[in-house]
Amino acid sequence: MMTCSAKGCRSAAAYGVVWNNPKVHTPTRRKVWLACAEHREHLSSFLSVRGFLIEVLPVDQLGEQDG
């Protein structure tokens, strides 16, 4: 089972929150935090405010380039 990346959460992940920090990663790098339905908005908002969010996908749509 893939687990939510939110601190202390042990729920099953339903989403992949895909992001990239351009100061640290190459433009093609796609990092992923996993999120349950409850934490999806919180995690994506955290990254969006910083300009790091690329997209949010269901976990079954994450590809080999994500990770």
Biotite code that builds the C-alpha atoms (Angstrom):
import biotite.structure as struc

atoms = struc.array([
    struc.Atom([0.000, 0.000, 0.000], chain_id="A", res_id=1, res_name="MET", atom_name="CA", element="C"),
    struc.Atom([1.251, 3.492, -0.845], chain_id="A", res_id=2, res_name="MET", atom_name="CA", element="C"),
    struc.Atom([0.904, 5.797, 2.164], chain_id="A", res_id=3, res_name="THR", atom_name="CA", element="C"),
    struc.Atom([0.081, 9.496, 2.340], chain_id="A", res_id=4, res_name="CYS", atom_name="CA", element="C"),
    struc.Atom([3.139, 11.765, 2.720], chain_id="A", res_id=5, res_name="SER", atom_name="CA", element="C"),
    struc.Atom([1.447, 14.114, 5.215], chain_id="A", res_id=6, res_name="ALA", atom_name="CA", element="C"),
    struc.Atom([3.157, 14.077, 8.608], chain_id="A", res_id=7, res_name="LYS", atom_name="CA", element="C"),
    struc.Atom([1.658, 11.405, 10.858], chain_id="A", res_id=8, res_name="GLY", atom_name="CA", element="C"),
    struc.Atom([-0.866, 10.174, 8.272], chain_id="A", res_id=9, res_name="CYS", atom_name="CA", element="C"),
    struc.Atom([-1.009, 6.452, 7.571], chain_id="A", res_id=10, res_name="ARG", atom_name="CA", element="C"),
    struc.Atom([-3.942, 6.527, 5.127], chain_id="A", res_id=11, res_name="SER", atom_name="CA", element="C"),
    struc.Atom([-3.722, 5.017, 1.678], chain_id="A", res_id=12, res_name="ALA", atom_name="CA", element="C"),
    struc.Atom([-2.562, 7.455, -0.984], chain_id="A", res_id=13, res_name="ALA", atom_name="CA", element="C"),
    struc.Atom([-5.055, 8.263, -3.721], chain_id="A", res_id=14, res_name="ALA", atom_name="CA", element="C"),
    struc.Atom([-3.150, 11.117, -5.406], chain_id="A", res_id=15, res_name="TYR", atom_name="CA", element="C"),
    struc.Atom([0.326, 12.007, -6.531], chain_id="A", res_id=16, res_name="GLY", atom_name="CA", element="C"),
    struc.Atom([1.203, 15.665, -5.964], chain_id="A", res_id=17, res_name="VAL", atom_name="CA", element="C"),
    struc.Atom([3.885, 16.306, -8.587], chain_id="A", res_id=18, res_name="VAL", atom_name="CA", element="C"),
    struc.Atom([6.338, 19.135, -7.989], chain_id="A", res_id=19, res_name="TRP", atom_name="CA", element="C"),
    struc.Atom([9.755, 20.559, -8.800], chain_id="A", res_id=20, res_name="ASN", atom_name="CA", element="C"),
    struc.Atom([11.956, 23.082, -6.994], chain_id="A", res_id=21, res_name="ASN", atom_name="CA", element="C"),
    struc.Atom([13.746, 24.854, -9.860], chain_id="A", res_id=22, res_name="PRO", atom_name="CA", element="C"),
    struc.Atom([16.536, 26.057, -7.549], chain_id="A", res_id=23, res_name="LYS", atom_name="CA", element="C"),
    struc.Atom([17.458, 22.449, -6.718], chain_id="A", res_id=24, res_name="VAL", atom_name="CA", element="C"),
    struc.Atom([16.178, 20.217, -9.539], chain_id="A", res_id=25, res_name="HIS", atom_name="CA", element="C"),
    struc.Atom([16.625, 20.133, -13.297], chain_id="A", res_id=26, res_name="THR", atom_name="CA", element="C"),
    struc.Atom([13.542, 21.343, -15.238], chain_id="A", res_id=27, res_name="PRO", atom_name="CA", element="C"),
    struc.Atom([12.584, 17.792, -16.211], chain_id="A", res_id=28, res_name="THR", atom_name="CA", element="C"),
    struc.Atom([12.746, 16.384, -12.651], chain_id="A", res_id=29, res_name="ARG", atom_name="CA", element="C"),
    struc.Atom([9.312, 15.447, -11.263], chain_id="A", res_id=30, res_name="ARG", atom_name="CA", element="C"),
    struc.Atom([9.228, 14.849, -7.514], chain_id="A", res_id=31, res_name="LYS", atom_name="CA", element="C"),
    struc.Atom([6.096, 13.290, -5.980], chain_id="A", res_id=32, res_name="VAL", atom_name="CA", element="C"),
    struc.Atom([4.404, 13.516, -2.616], chain_id="A", res_id=33, res_name="TRP", atom_name="CA", element="C"),
    struc.Atom([1.628, 10.989, -2.125], chain_id="A", res_id=34, res_name="LEU", atom_name="CA", element="C"),
    struc.Atom([-1.662, 12.232, -0.671], chain_id="A", res_id=35, res_name="ALA", atom_name="CA", element="C"),
    struc.Atom([-4.854, 10.773, 0.704], chain_id="A", res_id=36, res_name="CYS", atom_name="CA", element="C"),
    struc.Atom([-8.135, 12.566, -0.096], chain_id="A", res_id=37, res_name="ALA", atom_name="CA", element="C"),
    struc.Atom([-7.983, 14.438, 3.234], chain_id="A", res_id=38, res_name="GLU", atom_name="CA", element="C"),
    struc.Atom([-4.481, 15.873, 2.686], chain_id="A", res_id=39, res_name="HIS", atom_name="CA", element="C"),
    struc.Atom([-4.526, 16.430, -1.099], chain_id="A", res_id=40, res_name="ARG", atom_name="CA", element="C"),
    struc.Atom([-5.501, 20.106, -0.890], chain_id="A", res_id=41, res_name="GLU", atom_name="CA", element="C"),
    struc.Atom([-3.104, 20.902, 1.972], chain_id="A", res_id=42, res_name="HIS", atom_name="CA", element="C"),
    struc.Atom([-0.063, 19.363, 0.270], chain_id="A", res_id=43, res_name="LEU", atom_name="CA", element="C"),
    struc.Atom([-0.838, 20.847, -3.140], chain_id="A", res_id=44, res_name="SER", atom_name="CA", element="C"),
    struc.Atom([-1.493, 24.306, -1.637], chain_id="A", res_id=45, res_name="SER", atom_name="CA", element="C"),
    struc.Atom([1.814, 24.186, 0.267], chain_id="A", res_id=46, res_name="PHE", atom_name="CA", element="C"),
    struc.Atom([3.701, 23.547, -2.988], chain_id="A", res_id=47, res_name="LEU", atom_name="CA", element="C"),
    struc.Atom([1.601, 25.941, -5.074], chain_id="A", res_id=48, res_name="SER", atom_name="CA", element="C"),
    struc.Atom([2.294, 28.922, -2.791], chain_id="A", res_id=49, res_name="VAL", atom_name="CA", element="C"),
    struc.Atom([6.022, 28.318, -3.340], chain_id="A", res_id=50, res_name="ARG", atom_name="CA", element="C"),
    struc.Atom([5.633, 27.955, -7.117], chain_id="A", res_id=51, res_name="GLY", atom_name="CA", element="C"),
    struc.Atom([6.690, 24.285, -7.055], chain_id="A", res_id=52, res_name="PHE", atom_name="CA", element="C"),
    struc.Atom([3.415, 22.518, -7.973], chain_id="A", res_id=53, res_name="LEU", atom_name="CA", element="C"),
    struc.Atom([3.275, 20.933, -11.432], chain_id="A", res_id=54, res_name="ILE", atom_name="CA", element="C"),
    struc.Atom([0.082, 18.867, -11.208], chain_id="A", res_id=55, res_name="GLU", atom_name="CA", element="C"),
    struc.Atom([-2.016, 16.513, -9.076], chain_id="A", res_id=56, res_name="VAL", atom_name="CA", element="C"),
    struc.Atom([-2.812, 13.083, -10.510], chain_id="A", res_id=57, res_name="LEU", atom_name="CA", element="C"),
    struc.Atom([-4.524, 9.926, -9.305], chain_id="A", res_id=58, res_name="PRO", atom_name="CA", element="C"),
    struc.Atom([-1.793, 7.496, -8.219], chain_id="A", res_id=59, res_name="VAL", atom_name="CA", element="C"),
    struc.Atom([-2.652, 5.079, -11.025], chain_id="A", res_id=60, res_name="ASP", atom_name="CA", element="C"),
    struc.Atom([-1.733, 7.804, -13.551], chain_id="A", res_id=61, res_name="GLN", atom_name="CA", element="C"),
    struc.Atom([1.783, 8.418, -12.206], chain_id="A", res_id=62, res_name="LEU", atom_name="CA", element="C"),
    struc.Atom([4.449, 7.364, -14.686], chain_id="A", res_id=63, res_name="GLY", atom_name="CA", element="C"),
    struc.Atom([8.063, 6.231, -14.606], chain_id="A", res_id=64, res_name="GLU", atom_name="CA", element="C"),
    struc.Atom([9.189, 9.865, -14.918], chain_id="A", res_id=65, res_name="GLN", atom_name="CA", element="C"),
    struc.Atom([7.486, 10.660, -11.583], chain_id="A", res_id=66, res_name="ASP", atom_name="CA", element="C"),
    struc.Atom([9.435, 10.056, -8.446], chain_id="A", res_id=67, res_name="GLY", atom_name="CA", element="C"),
])
